[in-house]
Amino acid sequence: MNMLVNTLDHRWISLTLRQAWITAMAAPKVHLSTHPPEPVIPSKKPFKVELVGGKRYSWCACGHSKKQPFCDGAHKTKAQGLMPLRFIPEKDCTVWLCGCKYTNNPPYCDGTHKQDFIVSAPLHEQTDS
Ligand code: FES
C-alpha cells in the first residue's frame, strides 16, 4: 500500500511540476529592469520663464513633452515611471527652468547641462507619435 501511495504521490508531484513549467513557458515574456527610467534630453540649455506667484506649474521631468519646459502628459505613454514636478512659486518671478532634465535642483537649472555627459549626448527629437 505504501508503495502505491508513493508511486501516486510521485506522479502527482511530477504532473504538478510539469504543469507549472508549461504555464511558465506559455506566459508572455516580461522584461524586468532594476534601472530607473531615464529622461531624454529635449534641450541642452535652460528655459527662461516668467512665473506667476500662487499659480501651479508642472515641470516636465521625462523630456518627452512638446510644451517644454512644462508637462503635456507625454510621460503617461512614453516614460512611465517618470512624473512631472509640480510646484507653486510664492511670488511672481523670472527663473531658469532646466531643459536637459538632469539638474540636481529640479525644476531649476544648476549648470549640469555644461557637463560632458550632457554635451556629448544626443538631443531628443520630438515626434508626433
Ligand atoms: S538645463 Fe538642465 S541643468 Fe541646466
Backbone and ligand atoms as CSV (ligand in chain L), in Angstrom:
chain,resi,resn,atom,element,x,y,z
A,1,MET,N,N,0.829,-1.198,0.000
A,1,MET,CA,C,0.000,0.000,0.000
A,1,MET,C,C,0.869,1.257,0.000
A,2,ASN,N,N,1.852,1.233,0.864
A,2,ASN,CA,C,2.759,2.370,0.915
A,2,ASN,C,C,3.439,2.610,-0.424
A,3,MET,N,N,3.766,1.516,-1.073
A,3,MET,CA,C,4.426,1.613,-2.379
A,3,MET,C,C,3.497,2.280,-3.386
A,4,LEU,N,N,2.189,1.922,-3.370
A,4,LEU,CA,C,1.212,2.505,-4.283
A,4,LEU,C,C,1.060,4.004,-4.029
A,5,VAL,N,N,0.942,4.379,-2.757
A,5,VAL,CA,C,0.804,5.799,-2.399
A,5,VAL,C,C,2.035,6.556,-2.860
A,6,ASN,N,N,3.164,5.981,-2.636
A,6,ASN,CA,C,4.386,6.663,-3.037
A,6,ASN,C,C,4.446,6.864,-4.542
A,7,THR,N,N,4.018,5.872,-5.286
A,7,THR,CA,C,4.019,5.977,-6.735
A,7,THR,C,C,3.027,7.037,-7.197
A,8,LEU,N,N,1.827,7.035,-6.578
A,8,LEU,CA,C,0.826,8.054,-6.929
A,8,LEU,C,C,1.312,9.451,-6.546
A,9,ASP,N,N,1.902,9.555,-5.374
A,9,ASP,CA,C,2.446,10.857,-4.960
A,9,ASP,C,C,3.493,11.340,-5.966
A,10,HIS,N,N,4.322,10.417,-6.374
A,10,HIS,CA,C,5.380,10.781,-7.314
A,10,HIS,C,C,4.781,11.292,-8.635
A,11,ARG,N,N,3.733,10.576,-9.118
A,11,ARG,CA,C,3.093,11.008,-10.373
A,11,ARG,C,C,2.432,12.394,-10.213
A,12,TRP,N,N,1.754,12.583,-9.048
A,12,TRP,CA,C,1.074,13.869,-8.804
A,12,TRP,C,C,2.098,15.004,-8.769
A,13,ILE,N,N,3.192,14.774,-8.067
A,13,ILE,CA,C,4.234,15.806,-7.975
A,13,ILE,C,C,4.816,16.068,-9.354
A,14,SER,N,N,5.050,15.005,-10.093
A,14,SER,CA,C,5.635,15.151,-11.429
A,14,SER,C,C,4.709,15.952,-12.349
A,15,LEU,N,N,3.399,15.614,-12.337
A,15,LEU,CA,C,2.440,16.343,-13.168
A,15,LEU,C,C,2.328,17.800,-12.740
A,16,THR,N,N,2.306,18.013,-11.432
A,16,THR,CA,C,2.188,19.380,-10.917
A,16,THR,C,C,3.378,20.220,-11.369
A,17,LEU,N,N,4.556,19.665,-11.251
A,17,LEU,CA,C,5.750,20.408,-11.658
A,17,LEU,C,C,5.747,20.665,-13.160
A,18,ARG,N,N,5.366,19.651,-13.951
A,18,ARG,CA,C,5.325,19.816,-15.402
A,18,ARG,C,C,4.323,20.894,-15.809
A,19,GLN,N,N,3.151,20.887,-15.125
A,19,GLN,CA,C,2.120,21.867,-15.453
A,19,GLN,C,C,2.630,23.283,-15.153
A,20,ALA,N,N,3.289,23.464,-14.031
A,20,ALA,CA,C,3.838,24.783,-13.695
A,20,ALA,C,C,4.873,25.202,-14.732
A,21,TRP,N,N,5.678,24.253,-15.186
A,21,TRP,CA,C,6.711,24.556,-16.177
A,21,TRP,C,C,6.064,24.949,-17.506
A,22,ILE,N,N,5.012,24.198,-17.900
A,22,ILE,CA,C,4.318,24.510,-19.156
A,22,ILE,C,C,3.662,25.885,-19.060
A,23,THR,N,N,3.029,26.205,-17.914
A,23,THR,CA,C,2.409,27.517,-17.721
A,23,THR,C,C,3.457,28.614,-17.822
A,24,ALA,N,N,4.601,28.387,-17.213
A,24,ALA,CA,C,5.663,29.397,-17.252
A,24,ALA,C,C,6.178,29.599,-18.669
A,25,MET,N,N,6.262,28.516,-19.451
A,25,MET,CA,C,6.758,28.624,-20.829
A,25,MET,C,C,5.750,29.364,-21.720
A,26,ALA,N,N,4.448,29.204,-21.431
A,26,ALA,CA,C,3.429,29.826,-22.265
A,26,ALA,C,C,3.176,31.285,-21.885
A,27,ALA,N,N,3.628,31.699,-20.711
A,27,ALA,CA,C,3.381,33.069,-20.247
A,27,ALA,C,C,4.164,34.059,-21.104
A,28,PRO,N,N,3.584,35.235,-21.311
A,28,PRO,CA,C,4.308,36.249,-22.087
A,28,PRO,C,C,5.596,36.637,-21.372
A,29,LYS,N,N,6.610,36.913,-22.179
A,29,LYS,CA,C,7.904,37.290,-21.611
A,29,LYS,C,C,7.801,38.685,-20.998
A,30,VAL,N,N,8.316,38.803,-19.799
A,30,VAL,CA,C,8.331,40.087,-19.107
A,30,VAL,C,C,9.786,40.457,-18.871
A,31,HIS,N,N,10.133,41.649,-19.257
A,31,HIS,CA,C,11.495,42.114,-19.036
A,31,HIS,C,C,11.510,43.001,-17.808
A,32,LEU,N,N,12.133,42.524,-16.773
A,32,LEU,CA,C,12.230,43.303,-15.552
A,32,LEU,C,C,13.538,44.082,-15.568
A,33,SER,N,N,13.461,45.298,-15.113
A,33,SER,CA,C,14.642,46.126,-15.076
A,33,SER,C,C,14.818,46.688,-13.681
A,34,THR,N,N,16.040,46.732,-13.224
A,34,THR,CA,C,16.314,47.338,-11.923
A,34,THR,C,C,16.747,48.783,-12.094
A,35,HIS,N,N,16.865,49.213,-13.369
A,35,HIS,CA,C,17.274,50.591,-13.618
A,35,HIS,C,C,16.054,51.503,-13.628
A,36,PRO,N,N,16.122,52.633,-12.946
A,36,PRO,CA,C,15.002,53.571,-13.031
A,36,PRO,C,C,14.942,54.166,-14.427
A,37,PRO,N,N,13.751,54.592,-14.878
A,37,PRO,CA,C,13.665,55.199,-16.204
A,37,PRO,C,C,14.487,56.481,-16.260
A,38,GLU,N,N,15.071,56.742,-17.417
A,38,GLU,CA,C,15.913,57.925,-17.587
A,38,GLU,C,C,15.217,58.913,-18.507
A,39,PRO,N,N,15.326,60.203,-18.216
A,39,PRO,CA,C,14.717,61.192,-19.114
A,39,PRO,C,C,15.510,61.318,-20.400
A,40,VAL,N,N,14.845,61.773,-21.457
A,40,VAL,CA,C,15.540,62.140,-22.685
A,40,VAL,C,C,15.902,63.618,-22.564
A,41,ILE,N,N,16.747,64.104,-23.461
A,41,ILE,CA,C,17.234,65.483,-23.378
A,41,ILE,C,C,16.599,66.311,-24.496
A,42,PRO,N,N,15.594,67.108,-24.166
A,42,PRO,CA,C,14.946,67.916,-25.195
A,42,PRO,C,C,15.694,69.203,-25.504
A,43,SER,N,N,16.539,69.651,-24.572
A,43,SER,CA,C,17.289,70.890,-24.757
A,43,SER,C,C,18.556,70.818,-23.917
A,44,LYS,N,N,19.619,71.391,-24.446
A,44,LYS,CA,C,20.866,71.419,-23.672
A,44,LYS,C,C,21.095,72.784,-23.040
A,45,LYS,N,N,20.009,73.543,-23.000
A,45,LYS,CA,C,20.037,74.860,-22.350
A,45,LYS,C,C,18.779,75.004,-21.494
A,46,PRO,N,N,18.841,75.854,-20.464
A,46,PRO,CA,C,17.642,76.076,-19.654
A,46,PRO,C,C,16.652,76.990,-20.365
A,47,PHE,N,N,15.439,77.017,-19.875
A,47,PHE,CA,C,14.380,77.879,-20.400
A,47,PHE,C,C,14.169,79.029,-19.417
A,48,LYS,N,N,14.261,80.261,-19.929
A,48,LYS,CA,C,13.968,81.426,-19.095
A,48,LYS,C,C,12.446,81.605,-19.088
A,49,VAL,N,N,11.861,81.575,-17.900
A,49,VAL,CA,C,10.404,81.579,-17.790
A,49,VAL,C,C,9.964,82.585,-16.727
A,50,GLU,N,N,8.909,83.321,-17.039
A,50,GLU,CA,C,8.305,84.216,-16.054
A,50,GLU,C,C,7.149,83.478,-15.398
A,51,LEU,N,N,7.258,83.295,-14.094
A,51,LEU,CA,C,6.238,82.549,-13.348
A,51,LEU,C,C,5.346,83.507,-12.561
A,52,VAL,N,N,4.104,83.099,-12.390
A,52,VAL,CA,C,3.133,83.885,-11.638
A,52,VAL,C,C,3.005,83.283,-10.241
A,53,GLY,N,N,3.194,84.116,-9.228
A,53,GLY,CA,C,3.081,83.647,-7.848
A,53,GLY,C,C,1.723,83.048,-7.559
A,54,GLY,N,N,1.706,81.907,-6.872
A,54,GLY,CA,C,0.462,81.254,-6.494
A,54,GLY,C,C,-0.122,80.346,-7.561
A,55,LYS,N,N,0.458,80.388,-8.773
A,55,LYS,CA,C,-0.038,79.535,-9.850
A,55,LYS,C,C,0.693,78.189,-9.803
A,56,ARG,N,N,-0.043,77.136,-10.136
A,56,ARG,CA,C,0.537,75.787,-10.105
A,56,ARG,C,C,1.146,75.455,-11.464
A,57,TYR,N,N,2.393,74.943,-11.459
A,57,TYR,CA,C,3.097,74.547,-12.687
A,57,TYR,C,C,3.513,73.081,-12.589
A,58,SER,N,N,3.637,72.459,-13.754
A,58,SER,CA,C,4.140,71.084,-13.818
A,58,SER,C,C,5.341,71.065,-14.748
A,59,TRP,N,N,6.508,70.927,-14.168
A,59,TRP,CA,C,7.755,70.889,-14.933
A,59,TRP,C,C,7.960,69.478,-15.490
A,60,CYS,N,N,8.184,69.381,-16.792
A,60,CYS,CA,C,8.401,68.082,-17.435
A,60,CYS,C,C,9.711,67.477,-16.941
A,61,ALA,N,N,9.638,66.261,-16.403
A,61,ALA,CA,C,10.820,65.575,-15.911
A,61,ALA,C,C,11.291,64.468,-16.855
A,62,CYS,N,N,10.459,64.105,-17.835
A,62,CYS,CA,C,10.819,62.989,-18.723
A,62,CYS,C,C,11.483,63.469,-20.009
A,63,GLY,N,N,11.215,64.706,-20.413
A,63,GLY,CA,C,11.804,65.270,-21.626
A,63,GLY,C,C,10.984,65.038,-22.882
A,64,HIS,N,N,9.897,64.323,-22.789
A,64,HIS,CA,C,9.087,64.000,-23.972
A,64,HIS,C,C,8.019,65.040,-24.296
A,65,SER,N,N,7.758,65.950,-23.384
A,65,SER,CA,C,6.702,66.942,-23.603
A,65,SER,C,C,7.029,67.841,-24.789
A,66,LYS,N,N,6.010,68.203,-25.521
A,66,LYS,CA,C,6.174,69.156,-26.625
A,66,LYS,C,C,5.940,70.577,-26.146
A,67,LYS,N,N,5.635,70.752,-24.879
A,67,LYS,CA,C,5.404,72.085,-24.311
A,67,LYS,C,C,6.534,72.448,-23.340
A,68,GLN,N,N,7.764,72.113,-23.686
A,68,GLN,CA,C,8.900,72.363,-22.789
A,68,GLN,C,C,8.942,73.801,-22.317
A,69,PRO,N,N,9.307,74.015,-21.055
A,69,PRO,CA,C,9.768,73.016,-20.080
A,69,PRO,C,C,8.634,72.399,-19.266
A,70,PHE,N,N,7.405,72.604,-19.702
A,70,PHE,CA,C,6.267,72.119,-18.914
A,70,PHE,C,C,5.716,70.793,-19.446
A,71,CYS,N,N,4.984,70.119,-18.598
A,71,CYS,CA,C,4.419,68.797,-18.899
A,71,CYS,C,C,3.206,68.912,-19.828
A,72,ASP,N,N,3.120,67.980,-20.778
A,72,ASP,CA,C,1.908,67.880,-21.606
A,72,ASP,C,C,1.274,66.489,-21.477
A,73,GLY,N,N,1.735,65.706,-20.506
A,73,GLY,CA,C,1.179,64.376,-20.277
A,73,GLY,C,C,1.875,63.270,-21.054
A,74,ALA,N,N,2.923,63.594,-21.801
A,74,ALA,CA,C,3.606,62.592,-22.637
A,74,ALA,C,C,4.216,61.459,-21.808
A,75,HIS,N,N,4.556,61.723,-20.549
A,75,HIS,CA,C,5.171,60.683,-19.704
A,75,HIS,C,C,4.252,59.477,-19.532
A,76,LYS,N,N,2.949,59.695,-19.667
A,76,LYS,CA,C,1.995,58.600,-19.453
A,76,LYS,C,C,2.168,57.492,-20.480
A,77,THR,N,N,2.607,57.831,-21.679
A,77,THR,CA,C,2.787,56.816,-22.719
A,77,THR,C,C,4.252,56.596,-23.078
A,78,LYS,N,N,5.092,57.616,-22.902
A,78,LYS,CA,C,6.470,57.491,-23.374
A,78,LYS,C,C,7.505,57.298,-22.278
A,79,ALA,N,N,7.127,57.571,-21.028
A,79,ALA,CA,C,8.116,57.458,-19.949
A,79,ALA,C,C,7.423,57.098,-18.641
A,80,GLN,N,N,6.776,55.942,-18.656
A,80,GLN,CA,C,6.089,55.526,-17.439
A,80,GLN,C,C,7.108,55.347,-16.327
A,81,GLY,N,N,6.791,55.889,-15.168
A,81,GLY,CA,C,7.723,55.835,-14.044
A,81,GLY,C,C,8.364,57.179,-13.777
A,82,LEU,N,N,8.265,58.086,-14.742
A,82,LEU,CA,C,8.754,59.449,-14.521
A,82,LEU,C,C,7.550,60.373,-14.433
A,83,MET,N,N,7.502,61.144,-13.396
A,83,MET,CA,C,6.371,62.046,-13.159
A,83,MET,C,C,6.841,63.490,-13.238
A,84,PRO,N,N,5.951,64.397,-13.660
A,84,PRO,CA,C,6.331,65.811,-13.659
A,84,PRO,C,C,6.497,66.320,-12.226
A,85,LEU,N,N,7.266,67.386,-12.080
A,85,LEU,CA,C,7.419,68.020,-10.774
A,85,LEU,C,C,6.438,69.182,-10.691
A,86,ARG,N,N,5.529,69.098,-9.760
A,86,ARG,CA,C,4.535,70.157,-9.596
A,86,ARG,C,C,5.020,71.125,-8.531
A,87,PHE,N,N,4.900,72.421,-8.849
A,87,PHE,CA,C,5.350,73.422,-7.881
A,87,PHE,C,C,4.532,74.700,-8.032
A,88,ILE,N,N,4.512,75.477,-6.967
A,88,ILE,CA,C,3.785,76.751,-6.934
A,88,ILE,C,C,4.744,77.807,-6.401
A,89,PRO,N,N,5.171,78.754,-7.262
A,89,PRO,CA,C,6.047,79.825,-6.757
A,89,PRO,C,C,5.279,80.735,-5.791
A,90,GLU,N,N,5.982,81.225,-4.785
A,90,GLU,CA,C,5.330,82.088,-3.783
A,90,GLU,C,C,4.948,83.442,-4.366
A,91,LYS,N,N,5.793,83.959,-5.279
A,91,LYS,CA,C,5.534,85.281,-5.859
A,91,LYS,C,C,5.947,85.283,-7.328
A,92,ASP,N,N,5.543,86.304,-8.045
A,92,ASP,CA,C,5.945,86.442,-9.446
A,92,ASP,C,C,7.479,86.468,-9.516
A,93,CYS,N,N,8.037,85.768,-10.465
A,93,CYS,CA,C,9.495,85.734,-10.567
A,93,CYS,C,C,9.916,85.247,-11.958
A,94,THR,N,N,11.147,85.557,-12.316
A,94,THR,CA,C,11.727,85.046,-13.551
A,94,THR,C,C,12.797,84.034,-13.155
A,95,VAL,N,N,12.700,82.835,-13.715
A,95,VAL,CA,C,13.614,81.757,-13.333
A,95,VAL,C,C,14.133,81.046,-14.588
A,96,TRP,N,N,15.168,80.261,-14.406
A,96,TRP,CA,C,15.707,79.405,-15.464
A,96,TRP,C,C,15.336,77.975,-15.123
A,97,LEU,N,N,14.399,77.410,-15.893
A,97,LEU,CA,C,13.990,76.020,-15.651
A,97,LEU,C,C,14.850,75.086,-16.493
A,98,CYS,N,N,15.241,73.999,-15.910
A,98,CYS,CA,C,16.132,73.027,-16.565
A,98,CYS,C,C,15.496,72.476,-17.848
A,99,GLY,N,N,16.293,72.430,-18.902
A,99,GLY,CA,C,15.840,71.870,-20.171
A,99,GLY,C,C,16.469,70.517,-20.461
A,100,CYS,N,N,17.582,70.204,-19.786
A,100,CYS,CA,C,18.262,68.926,-20.055
A,100,CYS,C,C,17.667,67.786,-19.238
A,101,LYS,N,N,16.947,68.119,-18.176
A,101,LYS,CA,C,16.256,67.178,-17.288
A,101,LYS,C,C,17.194,66.410,-16.363
A,102,TYR,N,N,18.449,66.851,-16.266
A,102,TYR,CA,C,19.395,66.163,-15.377
A,102,TYR,C,C,19.872,67.063,-14.239
A,103,THR,N,N,19.185,68.173,-14.004
A,103,THR,CA,C,19.559,69.050,-12.900
A,103,THR,C,C,19.470,68.315,-11.563
A,104,ASN,N,N,20.282,68.725,-10.628
A,104,ASN,CA,C,20.204,68.176,-9.271
A,104,ASN,C,C,19.345,69.057,-8.367
A,105,ASN,N,N,18.763,70.091,-8.968
A,105,ASN,CA,C,17.904,71.006,-8.217
A,105,ASN,C,C,16.620,71.277,-9.001
A,106,PRO,N,N,15.864,70.215,-9.334
A,106,PRO,CA,C,14.670,70.417,-10.160
A,106,PRO,C,C,13.643,71.322,-9.473
A,107,PRO,N,N,12.950,72.164,-10.207
A,107,PRO,CA,C,12.939,72.273,-11.666
A,107,PRO,C,C,13.967,73.262,-12.214
A,108,TYR,N,N,14.847,73.768,-11.358
A,108,TYR,CA,C,15.744,74.856,-11.755
A,108,TYR,C,C,17.065,74.341,-12.340
A,109,CYS,N,N,17.588,75.093,-13.286
A,109,CYS,CA,C,18.896,74.766,-13.865
A,109,CYS,C,C,19.972,74.950,-12.795
A,110,ASP,N,N,20.882,73.996,-12.706
A,110,ASP,CA,C,22.008,74.124,-11.778
A,110,ASP,C,C,23.343,74.041,-12.511
A,111,GLY,N,N,23.293,74.123,-13.849
A,111,GLY,CA,C,24.532,74.071,-14.629
A,111,GLY,C,C,24.947,72.682,-15.065
A,112,THR,N,N,24.199,71.679,-14.689
A,112,THR,CA,C,24.538,70.298,-15.074
A,112,THR,C,C,24.633,70.158,-16.591
A,113,HIS,N,N,23.870,70.960,-17.330
A,113,HIS,CA,C,23.863,70.849,-18.803
A,113,HIS,C,C,25.242,71.146,-19.413
A,114,LYS,N,N,26.153,71.717,-18.633
A,114,LYS,CA,C,27.502,72.002,-19.138
A,114,LYS,C,C,28.443,70.811,-18.983
A,115,GLN,N,N,27.993,69.778,-18.281
A,115,GLN,CA,C,28.850,68.600,-18.073
A,115,GLN,C,C,28.926,67.750,-19.344
A,116,ASP,N,N,30.046,67.042,-19.476
A,116,ASP,CA,C,30.323,66.265,-20.692
A,116,ASP,C,C,29.216,65.273,-21.048
A,117,PHE,N,N,28.634,64.619,-20.049
A,117,PHE,CA,C,27.644,63.583,-20.376
A,117,PHE,C,C,26.400,64.183,-21.022
A,118,ILE,N,N,26.143,65.466,-20.784
A,118,ILE,CA,C,25.025,66.133,-21.461
A,118,ILE,C,C,25.499,66.707,-22.793
A,119,VAL,N,N,26.636,67.355,-22.796
A,119,VAL,CA,C,27.163,67.976,-24.018
A,119,VAL,C,C,27.331,66.934,-25.127
A,120,SER,N,N,27.806,65.736,-24.769
A,120,SER,CA,C,28.067,64.708,-25.788
A,120,SER,C,C,26.851,63.821,-26.074
A,121,ALA,N,N,25.797,63.974,-25.318
A,121,ALA,CA,C,24.606,63.121,-25.510
A,121,ALA,C,C,23.776,63.602,-26.695
A,122,PRO,N,N,23.043,62.679,-27.336
A,122,PRO,CA,C,22.174,63.101,-28.441
A,122,PRO,C,C,20.978,63.889,-27.915
A,123,LEU,N,N,20.572,64.871,-28.715
A,123,LEU,CA,C,19.378,65.649,-28.392
A,123,LEU,C,C,18.157,64.854,-28.821
A,124,HIS,N,N,17.141,64.816,-27.982
A,124,HIS,CA,C,15.939,64.047,-28.316
A,124,HIS,C,C,15.117,64.782,-29.373
A,125,GLU,N,N,14.763,64.067,-30.435
A,125,GLU,CA,C,13.901,64.633,-31.484
A,125,GLU,C,C,12.455,64.357,-31.113
A,126,GLN,N,N,11.645,65.408,-31.028
A,126,GLN,CA,C,10.222,65.222,-30.731
A,126,GLN,C,C,9.535,64.646,-31.968
A,127,THR,N,N,8.702,63.664,-31.764
A,127,THR,CA,C,7.931,63.078,-32.866
A,127,THR,C,C,6.452,63.286,-32.602
A,128,ASP,N,N,5.659,63.082,-33.635
A,128,ASP,CA,C,4.222,63.253,-33.479
A,128,ASP,C,C,3.545,62.072,-32.820
A,129,SER,N,N,4.215,60.924,-32.773
A,129,SER,CA,C,3.574,59.739,-32.170
A,129,SER,C,C,3.702,59.729,-30.683
L,1,FES,S1,S,19.415,72.851,-18.462
L,1,FES,FE1,FE,19.480,71.172,-17.115
L,1,FES,S2,S,20.912,71.780,-15.603
L,1,FES,FE2,FE,20.830,73.464,-16.974
